[in-house]
Amino acid sequence: MTTRKHPHDAPEGEPREPATASLEAKIAELESAVAEARDRYLRLAADFDNYKKRARQEQMETIQHASADLIGRVLPVLDDLHSVLEHKPAGIDKSWVKGLELSVRKLEEALGTHGLQPIEAVGSRFDPKLHEAVGHEESRDHPEDTVVSELRRGYRVRDRVVRPALVKVARPPAGTDDTGTQ
């Protein structure tokens, strides 16, 4: 007598097809369900990873915009300090002036660590995204629409303009045509 490994196994020589076919169908069904669950898992994992990246990006943008707002509020103070240095009275103590210059430099460096950069204006072509034209100057020395003077410095934080530069733009002298002749 042959011993069966499992009591439900059919004896040798007997057909096992109906049970085998249903088991194979069940295996195929389970494999399909596993593949579907695996695909769903991979999509969810990718979606979650994308969500984390978006959330990090939004958080960084929020921080940057908050610092840009704060920097925008501090810029008038920086302007005032620059104005004081430009218009210092004669006979003032030089060590006091050096101390003020050092303080201004430290403030600029501190704001620079948060991405503050001055917008270079004089000599560049007028760009309405970076400059705010408040006047024109007739000039034969500069091409038309070139910034010839800066009335207030502009700044940006990374790629975002916090404050445009107030500038005067070159225009050809009155009475000249497009070629610059009268």
Residue frames as qw, qx, qy, qz and C-alpha x, y, z in Angstrom:
[[0.000, 0.888, 0.460, 0.000, 0.00, 0.00, 0.00],
 [0.385, 0.387, -0.015, 0.838, 1.15, 3.47, -0.82],
 [0.243, -0.642, -0.487, 0.540, 0.88, 6.05, 1.86],
 [0.220, 0.811, 0.297, 0.454, -0.48, 9.38, 0.86],
 [0.349, 0.149, -0.293, 0.878, 1.31, 12.51, 1.93],
 [0.286, -0.008, 0.242, -0.927, -1.92, 14.30, 2.51],
 [0.362, 0.275, 0.854, -0.255, -5.26, 12.70, 3.16],
 [0.490, 0.667, 0.228, -0.513, -6.91, 14.86, 0.49],
 [0.124, 0.507, -0.689, -0.503, -4.50, 13.71, -2.25],
 [0.895, 0.213, -0.039, -0.390, -6.03, 11.32, -4.69],
 [0.790, -0.248, 0.526, 0.195, -4.43, 7.86, -4.94],
 [0.087, -0.461, 0.627, 0.622, -2.01, 7.38, -7.77],
 [0.114, 0.143, 0.890, 0.417, -3.59, 6.66, -11.08],
 [0.108, 0.715, 0.671, -0.162, -6.86, 8.38, -10.30],
 [0.275, 0.593, 0.261, 0.711, -7.73, 11.55, -12.24],
 [0.314, -0.512, -0.402, 0.691, -7.31, 14.83, -10.36],
 [0.231, 0.330, 0.381, 0.832, -8.41, 17.22, -13.00],
 [0.216, -0.794, -0.429, -0.372, -11.55, 18.82, -11.54],
 [0.569, -0.757, -0.150, 0.286, -9.85, 19.70, -8.26],
 [0.584, -0.175, 0.218, 0.762, -6.61, 20.73, -9.97],
 [0.196, 0.528, 0.429, 0.706, -8.40, 22.97, -12.43],
 [0.319, -0.870, -0.313, -0.209, -10.28, 24.76, -9.68],
 [0.643, -0.604, 0.004, 0.470, -7.08, 25.14, -7.64],
 [0.503, 0.087, 0.319, 0.799, -5.22, 26.48, -10.66],
 [0.005, -0.727, -0.410, -0.551, -8.05, 28.93, -11.28],
 [0.506, -0.834, -0.205, 0.076, -7.93, 29.99, -7.63],
 [0.654, -0.337, 0.140, 0.663, -4.13, 30.41, -7.84],
 [0.331, 0.381, 0.382, 0.774, -4.46, 32.52, -11.00],
 [0.228, -0.838, -0.369, -0.331, -7.14, 34.61, -9.30],
 [0.611, -0.727, -0.078, 0.301, -4.95, 35.13, -6.23],
 [0.598, -0.077, 0.244, 0.760, -1.91, 35.98, -8.38],
 [0.136, 0.619, 0.396, 0.665, -4.01, 38.54, -10.23],
 [0.414, -0.865, -0.260, -0.112, -5.22, 40.02, -6.94],
 [0.680, -0.497, 0.051, 0.536, -1.62, 40.16, -5.64],
 [0.460, 0.209, 0.324, 0.800, -0.44, 41.89, -8.84],
 [0.081, -0.770, -0.377, -0.508, -3.31, 44.39, -8.60],
 [0.563, -0.801, -0.159, 0.127, -2.58, 45.06, -4.92],
 [0.668, -0.246, 0.156, 0.685, 1.13, 45.50, -5.72],
 [0.281, 0.466, 0.356, 0.760, 0.33, 47.98, -8.51],
 [0.304, -0.849, -0.315, -0.296, -2.03, 49.89, -6.19],
 [0.679, -0.621, -0.055, 0.388, 0.67, 49.93, -3.51],
 [0.572, 0.010, 0.237, 0.786, 3.28, 51.26, -5.95],
 [0.063, 0.662, 0.359, 0.655, 0.91, 54.00, -7.18],
 [0.481, -0.840, -0.237, -0.078, 0.07, 54.98, -3.60],
 [0.701, -0.425, 0.041, 0.571, 3.75, 55.02, -2.66],
 [0.411, 0.262, 0.294, 0.822, 4.54, 57.24, -5.67],
 [0.158, -0.782, -0.363, -0.481, 1.58, 59.52, -4.90],
 [0.609, -0.756, -0.165, 0.174, 2.70, 59.84, -1.29],
 [0.643, -0.181, 0.140, 0.731, 6.27, 60.59, -2.34],
 [0.198, 0.501, 0.347, 0.768, 4.97, 63.30, -4.71],
 [0.386, -0.832, -0.331, -0.221, 2.79, 64.67, -1.90],
 [0.673, -0.574, -0.068, 0.462, 5.79, 64.90, 0.43],
 [0.493, 0.084, 0.244, 0.831, 7.81, 66.73, -2.23],
 [0.032, -0.677, -0.386, -0.626, 4.94, 69.17, -2.90],
 [0.532, -0.801, -0.275, 0.016, 4.43, 69.77, 0.82],
 [0.655, -0.368, 0.040, 0.658, 8.17, 70.45, 1.29],
 [0.325, 0.317, 0.333, 0.827, 8.17, 72.82, -1.70],
 [0.230, -0.780, -0.385, -0.437, 5.10, 74.67, -0.41],
 [0.631, -0.697, -0.187, 0.286, 6.67, 74.94, 3.03],
 [0.568, -0.145, 0.153, 0.796, 9.87, 76.38, 1.54],
 [0.121, 0.522, 0.389, 0.750, 7.87, 78.85, -0.57],
 [0.419, -0.821, -0.358, -0.149, 5.90, 79.91, 2.51],
 [0.647, -0.543, -0.044, 0.533, 9.12, 80.49, 4.44],
 [0.448, 0.096, 0.288, 0.841, 10.66, 82.39, 1.52],
 [0.049, -0.678, -0.416, -0.605, 7.58, 84.55, 1.03],
 [0.524, -0.799, -0.278, 0.096, 7.42, 85.28, 4.74],
 [0.594, -0.398, 0.080, 0.694, 11.07, 86.30, 4.78],
 [0.290, 0.357, 0.392, 0.797, 10.52, 88.39, 1.61],
 [0.244, -0.822, -0.400, -0.323, 7.67, 90.20, 3.36],
 [0.602, -0.710, -0.104, 0.350, 9.80, 90.89, 6.42],
 [0.556, -0.086, 0.251, 0.788, 12.71, 92.01, 4.25],
 [0.129, 0.619, 0.442, 0.637, 10.37, 94.34, 2.36],
 [0.389, -0.874, -0.274, -0.093, 9.47, 95.97, 5.66],
 [0.656, -0.554, 0.073, 0.508, 13.14, 96.38, 6.64],
 [0.590, 0.367, 0.301, 0.654, 14.28, 97.89, 3.32],
 [0.007, 0.910, 0.146, 0.387, 13.12, 101.47, 4.15],
 [0.607, -0.767, 0.136, 0.157, 15.32, 101.34, 7.26],
 [0.750, -0.069, 0.341, 0.563, 18.26, 100.24, 5.11],
 [0.354, 0.700, 0.296, 0.544, 17.48, 103.08, 2.68],
 [0.283, -0.946, -0.043, -0.153, 17.46, 105.58, 5.55],
 [0.722, -0.544, 0.241, 0.355, 20.81, 104.32, 6.83],
 [0.643, 0.254, 0.359, 0.628, 22.33, 104.64, 3.34],
 [0.105, 0.866, 0.239, 0.426, 20.91, 108.15, 3.10],
 [0.511, -0.851, 0.066, 0.100, 22.48, 109.08, 6.46],
 [0.734, -0.270, 0.336, 0.524, 25.84, 107.84, 5.23],
 [0.486, 0.505, 0.386, 0.600, 25.53, 109.72, 1.92],
 [0.028, -0.828, -0.147, -0.540, 24.59, 112.99, 3.66],
 [0.677, -0.472, -0.336, 0.455, 26.85, 112.94, 6.71],
 [0.022, -0.999, -0.019, -0.038, 27.69, 116.43, 7.95],
 [0.533, 0.589, -0.388, 0.468, 31.20, 117.80, 7.80],
 [0.064, -0.569, 0.553, -0.605, 33.32, 117.45, 10.92],
 [0.877, -0.311, 0.009, -0.365, 31.58, 114.34, 12.22],
 [0.487, -0.542, 0.684, -0.031, 33.62, 111.79, 14.17],
 [0.494, 0.418, -0.676, -0.353, 35.13, 109.32, 11.67],
 [0.016, 0.095, -0.973, 0.209, 34.93, 106.39, 14.09],
 [0.480, 0.317, 0.529, -0.624, 31.19, 107.01, 14.48],
 [0.608, 0.510, -0.274, -0.543, 30.79, 106.94, 10.67],
 [0.305, 0.340, -0.885, -0.095, 32.85, 103.73, 10.44],
 [0.228, 0.066, 0.868, -0.437, 30.65, 102.15, 13.13],
 [0.591, 0.442, 0.253, -0.626, 27.52, 103.11, 11.22],
 [0.519, 0.504, -0.564, -0.397, 29.00, 101.77, 7.96],
 [0.083, 0.200, -0.969, 0.121, 29.85, 98.49, 9.71],
 [0.415, 0.236, 0.683, -0.553, 26.28, 98.25, 11.05],
 [0.627, 0.512, -0.084, -0.581, 24.84, 98.82, 7.59],
 [0.386, 0.436, -0.787, -0.204, 27.17, 96.19, 6.11],
 [0.118, -0.049, 0.943, -0.307, 26.16, 93.68, 8.80],
 [0.554, 0.374, 0.424, -0.611, 22.47, 94.35, 8.13],
 [0.592, 0.533, -0.378, -0.470, 23.03, 93.84, 4.40],
 [0.218, 0.324, -0.921, -0.005, 24.91, 90.61, 5.06],
 [0.323, 0.106, 0.815, -0.470, 22.17, 89.34, 7.39],
 [0.637, 0.484, 0.179, -0.572, 19.51, 90.09, 4.78],
 [0.433, 0.545, -0.637, -0.332, 21.74, 88.52, 2.13],
 [0.098, -0.169, 0.971, -0.139, 21.76, 85.22, 4.02],
 [0.485, 0.393, 0.661, -0.418, 18.00, 85.17, 3.43],
 [0.540, 0.395, 0.638, 0.380, 18.49, 85.62, -0.31],
 [0.139, 0.928, 0.170, -0.300, 18.33, 89.41, -0.62],
 [0.594, 0.039, 0.370, 0.713, 20.14, 90.68, -3.71],
 [0.124, 0.649, 0.030, -0.750, 20.25, 94.24, -5.06],
 [0.669, 0.601, 0.420, 0.118, 18.94, 94.72, -8.58],
 [0.401, -0.268, 0.313, 0.819, 21.64, 96.15, -10.84],
 [0.356, 0.793, 0.450, -0.204, 19.98, 98.98, -12.71],
 [0.101, 0.869, -0.219, -0.433, 22.32, 101.69, -14.05],
 [0.021, 0.518, -0.734, -0.439, 23.57, 100.82, -17.52],
 [0.278, 0.144, 0.946, 0.081, 21.13, 97.96, -18.07],
 [0.206, -0.262, -0.581, -0.743, 18.17, 97.92, -20.43],
 [0.461, -0.142, 0.313, -0.818, 14.89, 98.97, -18.79],
 [0.331, -0.148, -0.924, -0.124, 12.94, 95.91, -17.63],
 [0.471, -0.461, -0.060, -0.750, 9.47, 96.60, -16.21],
 [0.845, -0.314, -0.433, -0.024, 9.75, 93.45, -14.08],
 [0.699, -0.181, -0.316, 0.616, 12.80, 94.87, -12.29],
 [0.231, -0.037, -0.057, 0.970, 12.55, 98.64, -12.73],
 [0.078, 0.812, 0.563, -0.136, 9.96, 101.33, -12.22],
 [0.375, 0.309, 0.188, 0.853, 10.57, 104.30, -14.50],
 [0.150, -0.776, -0.455, 0.411, 9.81, 107.62, -12.81],
 [0.120, 0.883, -0.089, -0.445, 11.35, 109.86, -15.43],
 [0.813, 0.448, 0.174, 0.329, 13.37, 110.24, -18.61],
 [0.302, -0.740, 0.250, 0.547, 16.69, 111.90, -19.34],
 [0.668, 0.737, -0.085, -0.064, 17.75, 113.04, -22.75],
 [0.554, -0.574, 0.536, 0.277, 21.03, 111.41, -23.61],
 [0.641, 0.642, -0.368, -0.204, 23.20, 110.96, -26.67],
 [0.002, -0.566, 0.812, -0.144, 25.61, 108.77, -24.67],
 [0.385, -0.016, 0.884, -0.266, 23.15, 105.96, -23.90],
 [0.143, -0.192, -0.811, -0.533, 20.87, 103.92, -26.15],
 [0.523, -0.307, -0.089, -0.790, 17.15, 104.54, -25.76],
 [0.860, -0.352, -0.193, -0.317, 15.48, 102.67, -22.85],
 [0.658, 0.130, -0.554, 0.493, 18.76, 102.30, -20.96],
 [0.525, -0.794, -0.284, 0.115, 18.68, 103.05, -17.24],
 [0.421, 0.629, -0.195, 0.624, 20.80, 106.16, -16.70],
 [0.042, -0.411, 0.542, -0.732, 20.20, 106.81, -13.00],
 [0.507, -0.357, -0.783, 0.049, 18.82, 105.02, -9.98],
 [0.264, -0.603, 0.096, -0.747, 16.72, 107.01, -7.51],
 [0.678, -0.407, 0.457, -0.407, 16.01, 104.10, -5.17],
 [0.076, 0.348, -0.927, -0.116, 17.72, 100.74, -5.17],
 [0.842, -0.037, -0.187, -0.505, 15.61, 97.72, -6.02],
 [0.240, -0.389, 0.869, -0.188, 15.92, 94.30, -4.43],
 [0.808, 0.017, -0.427, -0.405, 14.91, 90.73, -5.03],
 [0.567, -0.386, 0.688, -0.237, 14.82, 87.66, -2.84],
 [0.556, 0.023, 0.796, 0.238, 16.03, 84.82, -5.02],
 [0.201, 0.254, 0.665, 0.673, 13.83, 85.09, -8.13],
 [0.092, -0.792, -0.601, -0.054, 11.07, 87.22, -6.61],
 [0.199, 0.460, -0.046, 0.864, 11.25, 91.03, -6.83],
 [0.311, -0.527, -0.619, 0.493, 10.65, 92.49, -3.38],
 [0.051, 0.861, 0.165, -0.478, 10.91, 96.07, -4.57],
 [0.678, 0.564, 0.232, 0.410, 11.62, 97.35, -8.09],
 [0.453, -0.243, 0.011, 0.858, 14.33, 99.93, -8.61],
 [0.215, 0.904, 0.279, -0.244, 13.11, 103.49, -9.19],
 [0.581, -0.115, 0.403, 0.697, 14.98, 104.67, -12.27],
 [0.329, 0.762, -0.059, -0.554, 15.31, 107.30, -14.95],
 [0.769, 0.232, 0.537, 0.256, 15.50, 106.02, -18.52],
 [0.218, -0.350, 0.398, 0.819, 17.44, 107.44, -21.48],
 [0.524, 0.719, 0.446, -0.094, 15.54, 109.06, -24.34],
 [0.546, 0.278, 0.259, 0.747, 17.04, 110.61, -27.46],
 [0.093, -0.357, -0.161, 0.916, 17.29, 114.40, -27.28],
 [0.417, 0.714, 0.462, -0.321, 14.28, 116.28, -28.61],
 [0.346, 0.827, -0.195, -0.398, 14.53, 117.24, -32.27],
 [0.051, -0.444, 0.847, 0.289, 16.46, 114.14, -33.37],
 [0.819, 0.133, -0.291, -0.476, 15.16, 111.35, -35.56],
 [0.971, -0.213, 0.081, -0.075, 15.68, 107.62, -35.07],
 [0.823, 0.337, -0.181, 0.420, 19.23, 107.76, -36.41],
 [0.575, -0.567, -0.177, 0.563, 20.29, 110.40, -33.88],
 [0.325, 0.079, 0.236, 0.912, 20.65, 113.20, -36.43],
 [0.161, 0.567, 0.383, -0.711, 18.72, 116.45, -36.64]]
